[in-house]
Amino acid sequence: MRELTEISNIEAKNYFLKTSSYTRLDFPKYIDFDSTLKEIDIEMTGRNYFKSVRNSLMREKEINYKILHTKNSNYDWREQTLVNPTVYVALVNIITEEKNWNEIIERLKRDSRVDCYSIPIYLDADKETIKMKQILSWWENIEQKSLEYSLDYSYIGVTDIVTCYDSIYTHSIAWALHGKELIKERRLNKKSKTKLFGEQLDDMFMDISKGQTNGIPQGNIISDLIAEIILKEIDVILSEKIELLNINDIKIIRYRDDYKILGKNYENVNLVLKELSEVLREFGMRINKEKTYISDDIIASAIKKDKIEWIKLKNEELTIQKKLILLYNFSKKYPNSGTLEKEFNELYNGLIEKKIKIRDQEALVLIGIVTNMICENSRLYSKGFSILSLLLKRFENPDEIIETLKKIQKKLEKISNTEYVEIWLQRISMKYIELEYKSELCKAIARKESNIWNNDWSNLKNCKDILNENKFIDQEKLEESEEWIDEEEFEGFSLSFRY
């Protein structure tokens, strides 16, 4: 395992053109963007984005494909973006030019008082391995380090940034790479026709977002990298302020936009939080007041609350029905928590290995509980539908399976922003019945005419053809798919939290 700062520009490019880098969403195995990204890259060879790809039409219409899914309620949702592959590949090419890549590494390696553990990692391995290494980084460096530091410090301040990616000001990309004063001076003078690397990235992210300067798309490694570049600049500025205040007895840990500030007295922790708030404001960001607090209980603050609560409740002797009921009640207090994801992972493994016993006529009851939990916990989609696929196998009568799938669909229709749910419902139902879907992705999988990305703006005919043919759907894997989600497919799903 290596951080991106430890690999070459060539390795970085190959890595960024993988499905696991292009999207963080869990998809059925037959949705694979590798070949599409590579074909687009071949077509883009030798082309300058700003001279032969970019045009004014890009900013007039949505060029990306956005998947909305419910977060904690019907009124709280999250947007994941499948960036138009033509622009995504162009971004990859510019970022991984040797000079530009070296500049990124240099900026990320600057010293600061903030210990950052969220620089994206590089592994020549499958998606699951990458995810698990990221989880281990959280476990070892954030939670474990905080517990270790409880010997040296008496107080801990905890905070995060409100809607971090949505708050990123695209002009701040150039600030972070070249310095705010220089970029502002260049904007005022407008003498140089040649744009700096950071200014090019600023323009490209504005192209992606219809000319908007607020927000970058979530769900891909390029956005993760850009966020880290900006947050590193904030780390450096915050460190300079701490030095001026002569605060020495402080330890700051950051994982993405989550901060833990440890100190020997309350006043210094509070002062650092205030300084952080001020620096973030200069970048158009703000700390989350609802999640910000200072405590003298470092142990309790270092460990996620849902984890502590589940340790109290967990009972290995429970039947699957009783465990699901316990998890259902737990999910009401801790929706979309890592504990739920982990326990669903264990339930699937128990079912696939036939270690969990299910009584006759119990499958429908279990399906009802799991479906209701899926409705309220988007984090459980891939794993929840995997469990449903195994429970459906318990029915001997195909008509009963079809009737149950229709009931599941009707129940799920009550959720707002159902596209991600439909993708998984289609996965477990396609061998039994062809249901009707609103999702354009589902229509494409069902071989119905559907264009995922708007390519009307593009003057690159071959790129348009590649995208319009929906080559990201692997027909061979689609045909090979079983009625249930097997271990190999399940192991490709992310597990974003573990003990």
C-alpha positions as CSV (number, residue, x, y, z in Angstrom):
1,M,0.0,0.0,0.0
2,R,1.3,3.5,-0.9
3,E,-0.2,6.9,-0.8
4,L,-0.7,8.7,-4.1
5,T,2.2,11.0,-3.1
6,E,4.5,8.0,-3.5
7,I,3.6,6.9,-7.0
8,S,4.6,8.2,-10.5
9,N,2.4,10.1,-12.8
10,I,2.1,7.1,-15.1
11,E,1.0,4.9,-12.2
12,A,-1.5,7.6,-11.1
13,K,-3.0,7.8,-14.6
14,N,-3.6,4.1,-14.9
15,Y,-5.0,4.0,-11.4
16,F,-7.4,6.9,-12.0
17,L,-8.8,5.2,-15.2
18,K,-10.2,2.3,-13.1
19,T,-13.8,1.9,-12.2
20,S,-12.9,1.9,-8.5
21,S,-11.4,5.4,-8.9
22,Y,-14.1,6.8,-11.2
23,T,-16.9,6.0,-8.8
24,R,-17.1,5.1,-5.1
25,L,-20.6,3.7,-5.5
26,D,-21.2,0.0,-5.2
27,F,-22.7,-1.3,-8.5
28,P,-23.6,-4.8,-9.7
29,K,-20.6,-6.5,-11.3
30,Y,-21.9,-6.0,-14.8
31,I,-21.5,-2.2,-14.5
32,D,-17.8,-1.7,-15.3
33,F,-16.4,1.6,-16.6
34,D,-12.8,0.4,-17.2
35,S,-13.1,-0.2,-20.9
36,T,-15.1,3.0,-21.5
37,L,-12.5,5.1,-19.8
38,K,-9.6,3.5,-21.6
39,E,-11.3,3.9,-25.0
40,I,-12.0,7.5,-24.3
41,D,-8.4,8.0,-23.3
42,I,-7.2,6.5,-26.6
43,E,-9.5,8.9,-28.5
44,M,-8.2,11.9,-26.4
45,T,-4.5,11.1,-27.1
46,G,-2.8,14.2,-28.5
47,R,-5.8,16.4,-27.9
48,N,-5.6,19.6,-25.9
49,Y,-8.8,19.9,-23.7
50,F,-8.9,23.7,-24.0
51,K,-8.3,23.8,-27.7
52,S,-10.2,20.8,-29.1
53,V,-12.6,19.5,-26.5
54,R,-14.0,22.4,-24.4
55,N,-16.8,24.6,-25.8
56,S,-19.4,27.0,-24.6
57,L,-22.2,24.5,-24.9
58,M,-20.8,22.5,-21.9
59,R,-22.1,25.0,-19.4
60,E,-25.6,25.3,-20.8
61,K,-26.8,21.8,-20.0
62,E,-26.0,19.0,-17.5
63,I,-23.3,16.8,-19.0
64,N,-22.9,14.4,-16.0
65,Y,-25.2,11.6,-14.7
66,K,-26.3,12.2,-11.1
67,I,-27.6,9.6,-8.8
68,L,-29.5,10.8,-5.8
69,H,-30.1,8.6,-2.8
70,T,-31.8,9.2,0.5
71,K,-29.5,9.7,3.4
72,N,-31.3,9.7,6.7
73,S,-34.8,10.5,5.7
74,N,-37.0,11.4,2.7
75,Y,-35.9,15.0,3.2
76,D,-32.2,14.4,3.4
77,W,-30.4,13.1,0.3
78,R,-26.9,12.8,-1.1
79,E,-25.8,13.3,-4.7
80,Q,-23.2,11.1,-6.3
81,T,-22.0,12.1,-9.8
82,L,-20.8,10.0,-12.6
83,V,-18.7,12.7,-14.3
84,N,-19.0,12.7,-18.1
85,P,-16.2,10.3,-19.0
86,T,-14.8,12.6,-21.7
87,V,-14.2,15.4,-19.2
88,Y,-13.1,13.0,-16.5
89,V,-10.4,11.5,-18.7
90,A,-9.3,15.0,-19.7
91,L,-9.0,15.8,-16.0
92,V,-6.9,12.7,-15.4
93,N,-4.7,13.6,-18.3
94,I,-4.0,17.1,-17.1
95,I,-3.5,16.1,-13.5
96,T,-1.1,13.3,-14.4
97,E,1.2,15.3,-16.7
98,E,4.6,14.9,-15.1
99,K,5.1,18.6,-14.2
100,N,1.6,18.9,-12.7
101,W,1.7,15.6,-10.8
102,N,5.0,16.7,-9.2
103,E,3.5,20.0,-8.2
104,I,0.6,18.2,-6.5
105,I,3.0,15.9,-4.6
106,E,5.1,18.9,-3.5
107,R,2.0,20.7,-2.2
108,L,0.7,17.6,-0.3
109,K,4.0,16.9,1.3
110,R,4.3,20.3,3.0
111,D,4.8,20.2,6.8
112,S,2.0,21.3,9.1
113,R,0.8,20.8,12.6
114,V,-2.0,18.7,11.3
115,D,-1.6,15.0,11.0
116,C,-3.6,14.0,7.9
117,Y,-4.5,10.3,7.3
118,S,-6.8,10.7,4.3
119,I,-4.5,11.1,1.3
120,P,-6.0,8.7,-1.2
121,I,-4.1,5.4,-1.3
122,Y,-2.8,3.3,-4.3
123,L,-3.0,-0.4,-4.4
124,D,-2.6,-2.7,-7.3
125,A,-5.6,-4.7,-6.0
126,D,-9.3,-5.0,-6.3
127,K,-11.8,-2.5,-5.0
128,E,-12.5,-4.3,-1.8
129,T,-8.9,-4.5,-0.8
130,I,-8.5,-0.7,-1.4
131,K,-11.6,0.0,0.7
132,M,-10.4,-2.2,3.5
133,K,-7.0,-0.5,3.6
134,Q,-8.8,2.9,3.9
135,I,-10.9,1.6,6.8
136,L,-7.8,0.2,8.5
137,S,-6.2,3.7,8.1
138,W,-9.2,5.2,10.0
139,W,-9.0,2.5,12.7
140,E,-5.2,2.7,13.3
141,N,-4.6,6.4,12.9
142,I,-7.8,8.1,14.0
143,E,-9.5,6.0,16.6
144,Q,-6.4,4.2,18.0
145,K,-4.2,7.3,17.9
146,S,-6.8,9.3,19.8
147,L,-7.0,6.6,22.4
148,E,-3.3,6.5,22.7
149,Y,-3.1,10.3,23.1
150,S,-5.5,10.1,26.1
151,L,-2.3,9.5,28.1
152,D,-0.8,12.8,27.1
153,Y,-3.8,15.1,26.8
154,S,-6.8,16.0,28.9
155,Y,-9.2,17.5,26.4
156,I,-10.4,16.7,22.9
157,G,-12.2,19.0,20.4
158,V,-14.3,17.3,17.7
159,T,-15.6,18.9,14.6
160,D,-16.2,18.5,10.8
161,I,-16.9,20.7,7.8
162,V,-20.5,21.3,6.8
163,T,-21.1,19.7,3.3
164,C,-17.4,19.9,2.5
165,Y,-17.5,19.0,-1.2
166,D,-20.5,21.1,-1.9
167,S,-18.8,24.1,-0.2
168,I,-15.5,23.9,-2.1
169,Y,-15.0,27.2,-4.1
170,T,-13.4,26.2,-7.4
171,H,-11.2,29.2,-7.4
172,S,-9.6,27.9,-4.2
173,I,-8.1,25.0,-6.2
174,A,-5.7,27.5,-7.7
175,W,-5.2,29.2,-4.4
176,A,-4.1,25.9,-2.8
177,L,-1.7,25.1,-5.7
178,H,-0.2,28.5,-6.3
179,G,-1.1,30.8,-3.4
180,K,-4.2,33.0,-3.0
181,E,-2.4,36.3,-3.4
182,L,-0.7,35.3,-6.7
183,I,-4.0,34.1,-8.2
184,K,-5.9,37.2,-7.1
185,E,-3.2,39.4,-8.6
186,R,-3.4,37.5,-11.9
187,R,-7.2,37.8,-12.0
188,L,-6.9,41.6,-11.5
189,N,-4.1,42.2,-14.0
190,K,-5.3,39.7,-16.6
191,K,-2.0,40.0,-18.4
192,S,-1.0,36.4,-18.8
193,K,-2.8,34.4,-21.5
194,T,-1.3,31.2,-20.4
195,K,-3.2,29.8,-17.4
196,L,-1.5,28.1,-14.5
197,F,-2.3,24.4,-13.7
198,G,-4.6,25.4,-10.8
199,E,-6.4,27.9,-13.0
200,Q,-7.0,25.2,-15.6
201,L,-8.4,22.8,-13.0
202,D,-10.7,25.7,-11.8
203,D,-12.0,26.1,-15.3
204,M,-12.6,22.3,-15.8
205,F,-14.5,21.9,-12.5
206,M,-16.6,24.9,-13.6
207,D,-17.2,23.1,-16.9
208,I,-18.4,20.1,-15.0
209,S,-20.8,22.1,-12.9
210,K,-22.4,24.3,-15.6
211,G,-20.2,27.3,-14.8
212,Q,-20.8,27.2,-11.1
213,T,-18.0,28.1,-8.7
214,N,-19.4,26.4,-5.6
215,G,-19.0,22.7,-5.2
216,I,-17.2,19.8,-6.8
217,P,-18.8,16.4,-7.7
218,Q,-18.7,13.7,-5.1
219,G,-17.9,10.1,-5.6
220,N,-14.6,9.9,-7.5
221,I,-10.9,9.9,-6.6
222,I,-10.1,13.0,-8.5
223,S,-12.5,15.0,-6.3
224,D,-11.0,13.3,-3.2
225,L,-7.6,14.4,-4.4
226,I,-8.7,18.0,-5.1
227,A,-10.3,18.2,-1.7
228,E,-7.1,17.0,0.0
229,I,-5.1,19.7,-1.8
230,I,-7.4,22.4,-0.6
231,L,-7.6,21.0,3.0
232,K,-3.8,20.7,3.0
233,E,-3.6,24.4,2.3
234,I,-6.0,25.0,5.2
235,D,-3.8,22.8,7.4
236,V,-0.7,24.9,6.6
237,I,-2.5,28.2,7.2
238,L,-3.9,26.9,10.5
239,S,-0.5,25.8,11.6
240,E,1.0,29.2,10.9
241,K,-1.7,30.8,13.1
242,I,-1.0,28.3,15.9
243,E,2.7,29.1,15.7
244,L,1.9,32.8,16.0
245,L,-0.2,32.1,19.1
246,N,2.6,30.1,20.6
247,I,0.4,27.1,21.2
248,N,2.6,24.0,21.6
249,D,0.7,21.4,23.7
250,I,-1.7,20.6,20.9
251,K,-2.2,17.5,18.6
252,I,-4.4,17.8,15.6
253,I,-5.6,14.8,13.6
254,R,-7.6,15.1,10.4
255,Y,-9.3,12.4,8.2
256,R,-10.8,14.2,5.2
257,D,-13.1,16.9,6.8
258,D,-13.2,15.3,10.2
259,Y,-11.0,16.9,12.9
260,K,-9.9,15.8,16.4
261,I,-7.9,18.4,18.4
262,L,-6.3,17.2,21.6
263,G,-4.8,19.5,24.2
264,K,-3.7,19.8,27.8
265,N,-6.2,22.5,28.6
266,Y,-9.6,23.6,27.5
267,E,-8.6,27.1,26.5
268,N,-6.1,26.0,23.9
269,V,-8.4,23.4,22.3
270,N,-11.2,26.1,22.1
271,L,-8.7,28.6,20.6
272,V,-7.6,26.2,17.9
273,L,-11.2,25.4,17.0
274,K,-11.9,29.2,16.6
275,E,-8.8,29.6,14.4
276,L,-9.9,26.7,12.3
277,S,-13.3,28.2,11.9
278,E,-11.7,31.5,10.7
279,V,-9.4,29.8,8.2
280,L,-12.3,27.7,6.8
281,R,-14.4,30.9,6.4
282,E,-11.7,32.4,4.1
283,F,-12.2,29.3,1.9
284,G,-16.0,29.6,1.9
285,M,-16.4,26.7,4.3
286,R,-17.7,26.4,7.9
287,I,-17.5,24.0,10.8
288,N,-20.5,22.0,11.7
289,K,-21.8,23.6,14.9
290,E,-24.1,20.7,15.6
291,K,-21.2,18.2,15.7
292,T,-18.6,20.5,17.3
293,Y,-17.8,20.0,21.0
294,I,-15.0,19.9,23.5
295,S,-14.8,17.1,26.1
296,D,-12.6,15.9,28.9
297,D,-13.5,12.3,28.0
298,I,-11.1,11.5,25.2
299,I,-11.9,7.8,25.2
300,A,-15.7,8.3,24.7
301,S,-15.1,11.0,22.1
302,A,-12.6,9.0,20.1
303,I,-14.9,6.1,19.5
304,K,-18.1,6.4,17.4
305,K,-21.2,6.4,19.5
306,D,-23.0,3.7,17.5
307,K,-20.0,1.4,18.1
308,I,-20.1,1.8,21.9
309,E,-23.9,1.3,21.9
310,W,-23.7,-1.9,19.8
311,I,-21.0,-3.4,22.0
312,K,-23.6,-3.2,24.9
313,L,-26.3,-4.8,22.8
314,K,-24.6,-7.5,20.8
315,N,-25.5,-11.1,21.5
316,E,-24.0,-13.9,19.4
317,E,-26.7,-16.3,20.5
318,L,-29.7,-14.5,18.9
319,T,-31.7,-16.0,16.1
320,I,-31.5,-14.1,12.8
321,Q,-35.0,-12.7,13.3
322,K,-34.2,-11.4,16.8
323,K,-30.9,-10.0,15.6
324,L,-32.6,-8.2,12.7
325,I,-35.3,-6.8,15.0
326,L,-32.5,-5.6,17.3
327,L,-30.7,-4.0,14.3
328,Y,-33.9,-2.4,13.1
329,N,-34.5,-0.7,16.5
330,F,-30.8,0.3,16.6
331,S,-31.1,1.8,13.1
332,K,-33.8,4.2,14.4
333,K,-31.2,5.8,16.7
334,Y,-28.1,5.4,14.5
335,P,-29.3,5.4,10.9
336,N,-26.7,4.7,8.2
337,S,-24.1,3.9,10.8
338,G,-21.0,1.8,10.2
339,T,-22.3,-0.7,12.7
340,L,-25.3,-1.5,10.6
341,E,-23.1,-2.0,7.5
342,K,-20.8,-4.3,9.4
343,E,-23.6,-6.4,10.9
344,F,-25.3,-6.8,7.5
345,N,-21.9,-7.9,6.2
346,E,-21.8,-10.6,8.9
347,L,-25.4,-11.6,8.2
348,Y,-24.7,-12.2,4.5
349,N,-21.6,-14.2,5.3
350,G,-23.6,-16.3,7.8
351,L,-26.3,-17.0,5.2
352,I,-24.0,-17.8,2.3
353,E,-22.0,-20.2,4.5
354,K,-25.2,-21.7,5.8
355,K,-24.2,-21.0,9.4
356,I,-27.4,-19.1,10.1
357,K,-30.5,-21.2,10.4
358,I,-33.9,-20.0,9.0
359,R,-37.1,-21.7,10.1
360,D,-39.8,-22.6,7.6
361,Q,-42.0,-19.7,6.7
362,E,-39.6,-17.3,8.3
363,A,-38.0,-16.0,5.0
364,L,-40.9,-13.6,4.3
365,V,-40.7,-12.1,7.7
366,L,-37.0,-11.5,7.3
367,I,-37.5,-10.0,3.9
368,G,-40.0,-7.5,5.4
369,I,-37.5,-6.4,8.1
370,V,-34.6,-6.1,5.7
371,T,-36.7,-4.2,3.1
372,N,-37.8,-1.7,5.7
373,M,-34.2,-1.1,6.9
374,I,-33.1,-0.5,3.3
375,C,-35.8,2.1,2.9
376,E,-34.3,4.2,5.7
377,N,-30.6,3.4,5.3
378,S,-28.9,4.0,1.9
379,R,-25.7,2.7,3.3
380,L,-27.3,-0.8,3.4
381,Y,-28.4,-0.9,-0.3
382,S,-25.8,-3.3,-1.8
383,K,-25.5,-5.5,1.3
384,G,-29.3,-5.4,2.0
385,F,-30.2,-6.5,-1.5
386,S,-27.5,-9.2,-1.3
387,I,-29.3,-10.6,1.8
388,L,-32.6,-10.3,0.1
389,S,-31.3,-12.3,-2.9
390,L,-30.3,-15.2,-0.6
391,L,-33.7,-15.1,1.3
392,L,-35.6,-15.3,-2.0
393,K,-33.8,-18.6,-2.7
394,R,-35.8,-20.0,0.3
395,F,-39.0,-20.0,-1.8
396,E,-39.6,-23.0,-3.9
397,N,-42.4,-21.6,-6.0
398,P,-41.2,-19.0,-8.6
399,D,-44.6,-17.3,-8.5
400,E,-44.1,-16.6,-4.8
401,I,-40.7,-15.1,-5.6
402,I,-42.2,-12.8,-8.3
403,E,-45.1,-11.7,-6.0
404,T,-42.5,-11.0,-3.2
405,L,-40.4,-8.9,-5.6
406,K,-43.4,-6.8,-6.6
407,K,-44.2,-6.2,-2.9
408,I,-40.5,-5.1,-2.3
409,Q,-40.8,-2.7,-5.3
410,K,-44.0,-1.2,-4.0
411,K,-42.5,-0.7,-0.6
412,L,-39.4,0.9,-2.0
413,E,-41.4,3.3,-4.2
414,K,-42.2,5.3,-1.0
415,I,-38.5,6.4,-0.9
416,S,-37.6,9.7,-2.5
417,N,-34.8,9.5,-5.0
418,T,-35.1,5.8,-5.8
419,E,-32.5,5.4,-8.6
420,Y,-29.8,3.7,-6.6
421,V,-32.4,1.4,-5.0
422,E,-33.8,0.5,-8.5
423,I,-30.3,-0.5,-9.7
424,W,-30.1,-3.1,-6.9
425,L,-33.7,-4.2,-7.2
426,Q,-33.1,-4.9,-10.9
427,R,-30.0,-6.9,-10.0
428,I,-31.9,-9.4,-7.8
429,S,-35.1,-9.5,-9.9
430,M,-33.8,-9.7,-13.5
431,K,-33.7,-13.5,-13.6
432,Y,-37.3,-13.8,-12.3
433,I,-39.2,-10.8,-13.8
434,E,-38.7,-7.6,-15.8
435,L,-40.0,-4.8,-13.7
436,E,-40.5,-1.3,-14.8
437,Y,-37.9,1.3,-13.8
438,K,-37.5,5.1,-13.9
439,S,-33.8,4.9,-13.8
440,E,-32.0,5.6,-17.1
441,L,-29.2,3.2,-15.9
442,C,-31.7,0.4,-15.4
443,K,-33.2,1.1,-18.8
444,A,-29.8,0.8,-20.4
445,I,-29.2,-2.5,-18.6
446,A,-32.5,-3.8,-19.9
447,R,-31.3,-2.9,-23.4
448,K,-33.9,-0.1,-23.8
449,E,-32.7,3.0,-25.5
450,S,-31.1,5.3,-23.0
451,N,-28.3,7.8,-23.0
452,I,-26.7,8.2,-19.7
453,W,-24.6,11.3,-20.4
454,N,-25.5,14.3,-22.5
455,N,-23.0,14.5,-25.3
456,D,-24.7,17.1,-27.5
457,W,-22.0,19.6,-26.7
458,S,-19.1,17.3,-27.8
459,N,-17.5,17.6,-31.2
460,L,-15.6,14.4,-30.7
461,K,-17.6,11.9,-32.7
462,N,-15.8,8.8,-31.6
463,C,-16.1,9.7,-27.9
464,K,-19.8,10.4,-28.4
465,D,-20.3,7.0,-30.1
466,I,-18.4,5.2,-27.3
467,L,-20.6,6.8,-24.6
468,N,-23.9,6.5,-26.5
469,E,-23.3,2.7,-27.0
470,N,-23.3,2.2,-23.2
471,K,-20.2,0.1,-23.3
472,F,-19.9,0.3,-19.5
473,I,-22.5,-2.5,-19.3
474,D,-20.5,-5.8,-19.5
475,Q,-23.0,-8.0,-21.4
476,E,-21.0,-11.2,-20.6
477,K,-21.1,-10.5,-16.8
478,L,-24.8,-9.5,-17.2
479,E,-25.7,-12.9,-18.8
480,E,-23.6,-14.8,-16.2
481,S,-25.3,-13.2,-13.2
482,E,-27.1,-15.7,-11.0
483,E,-30.4,-15.1,-9.3
484,W,-28.6,-14.4,-6.1
485,I,-25.5,-12.2,-5.3
486,D,-22.6,-14.6,-4.8
487,E,-19.5,-14.2,-2.6
488,E,-17.3,-13.0,-5.4
489,E,-19.7,-10.2,-6.3
490,F,-20.3,-9.4,-2.7
491,E,-16.6,-9.1,-1.9
492,G,-16.4,-6.3,-4.4
493,F,-18.6,-4.1,-2.3
494,S,-17.2,-1.4,-0.1
495,L,-17.1,-1.8,3.7
496,S,-16.6,1.8,4.9
497,F,-16.3,1.0,8.6
498,R,-15.0,-1.9,10.7
499,Y,-14.0,-2.6,14.2
